[in-house]
Amino acid sequence: MGNPTGQSTGAVDQAKFKKLVADWGRLPPGEQRQALQELTRGMAPRYRESIENYFRNLTNPALNRK
């Protein structure tokens, strides 16, 4: 996430990301918010916004293409 210079690399723990994607729809809203905060802590706003939008879209039925 952060580095010694105080700038974020935008890196995400891939294992945590995959687990969160798999569990996202079953998590209550409060747990979703907390998990997203933990995942994006220390990230630059542009990276954080992209990840938040991705997770918001996971629960948008209009975007679920099966």
Secondary structure, 3 states (H helix, E strand, C coil): CECCCCCECCCCCHHHHHHHHHHHHHCCHHHHHHHHHHHHCCCCHHHHHHHHHHHHHHCCHHHCCC
